[in-house]
Amino acid sequence: MKKVKVYITLKESVLDPQGQAVMQSLHNMDYKDVKDVRIGKYIELLMEDSADVAEQVDTVCDKLLANTVIENYRYEIEEEVHS
């Protein structure tokens, strides 16, 4: 089995109102050193070990997990996970 960690973030050109709200709250709490906040998603997939895990993850991200018009994604594939 492989554990795949998927990180999805908004593209730099896309406004992030949720991130801006968090940044404003942090500033209100006197964390003035925070200059920007971007909110994203983290997803873990547990997959059967096969030669095309990366290809499958790309397909899943493109078709379901990420809106590639406004989001970028990256992932890490961890070696054998024993259940």
C-alpha positions as semicolon CSV with decimal commas, in nm:
position;residue;x (nm);y (nm);z (nm)
1;M;0,000;0,000;0,000
2;K;0,108;0,356;-0,066
3;K;0,004;0,664;0,128
4;V;-0,043;0,964;-0,098
5;K;-0,052;1,312;0,055
6;V;-0,228;1,562;-0,173
7;Y;-0,196;1,937;-0,119
8;I;-0,438;2,165;-0,305
9;T;-0,397;2,542;-0,307
10;L;-0,549;2,832;-0,494
11;K;-0,344;2,963;-0,784
12;E;-0,155;3,283;-0,703
13;S;-0,376;3,485;-0,939
14;V;-0,696;3,380;-0,756
15;L;-0,819;3,592;-0,466
16;D;-0,845;3,405;-0,135
17;P;-1,115;3,575;0,079
18;Q;-1,093;3,304;0,345
19;G;-0,718;3,356;0,373
20;Q;-0,769;3,732;0,393
21;A;-1,024;3,687;0,675
22;V;-0,779;3,469;0,869
23;M;-0,500;3,721;0,816
24;Q;-0,722;4,005;0,940
25;S;-0,810;3,802;1,251
26;L;-0,442;3,733;1,315
27;H;-0,364;4,105;1,282
28;N;-0,649;4,182;1,524
29;M;-0,482;3,940;1,768
30;D;-0,155;4,142;1,730
31;Y;0,022;3,895;1,499
32;K;0,127;4,181;1,273
33;D;0,424;3,990;1,127
34;V;0,189;3,769;0,925
35;K;0,197;3,920;0,576
36;D;-0,021;3,676;0,382
37;V;-0,242;3,372;0,440
38;R;-0,354;3,126;0,174
39;I;-0,603;2,853;0,263
40;G;-0,585;2,512;0,097
41;K;-0,687;2,149;0,133
42;Y;-0,495;1,843;0,247
43;I;-0,614;1,496;0,146
44;E;-0,466;1,154;0,220
45;L;-0,522;0,859;-0,011
46;L;-0,430;0,501;0,072
47;M;-0,371;0,318;-0,255
48;E;-0,275;-0,027;-0,372
49;D;0,088;-0,047;-0,474
50;S;0,108;-0,042;-0,854
51;A;0,339;0,089;-1,122
52;D;0,097;0,366;-1,218
53;V;0,015;0,518;-0,877
54;A;0,137;0,863;-0,985
55;E;-0,069;0,848;-1,305
56;Q;-0,379;0,746;-1,107
57;V;-0,326;1,028;-0,855
58;D;-0,291;1,283;-1,136
59;T;-0,616;1,159;-1,289
60;V;-0,802;1,167;-0,956
61;C;-0,677;1,519;-0,883
62;D;-0,761;1,647;-1,231
63;K;-1,107;1,490;-1,243
64;L;-1,230;1,521;-0,883
65;L;-1,011;1,659;-0,607
66;A;-0,891;1,987;-0,758
67;N;-1,058;2,250;-0,972
68;T;-0,759;2,299;-1,202
69;V;-0,900;2,625;-1,339
70;I;-0,835;2,798;-1,004
71;E;-0,631;2,546;-0,802
72;N;-0,288;2,385;-0,815
73;Y;-0,208;2,051;-0,661
74;R;0,099;1,859;-0,565
75;Y;0,141;1,527;-0,392
76;E;0,388;1,306;-0,214
77;I;0,386;0,928;-0,239
78;E;0,516;0,750;0,070
79;E;0,669;0,407;0,049
80;E;0,504;0,092;0,179
81;V;0,242;0,148;0,447
82;H;0,166;-0,160;0,652
83;S;-0,189;-0,188;0,779
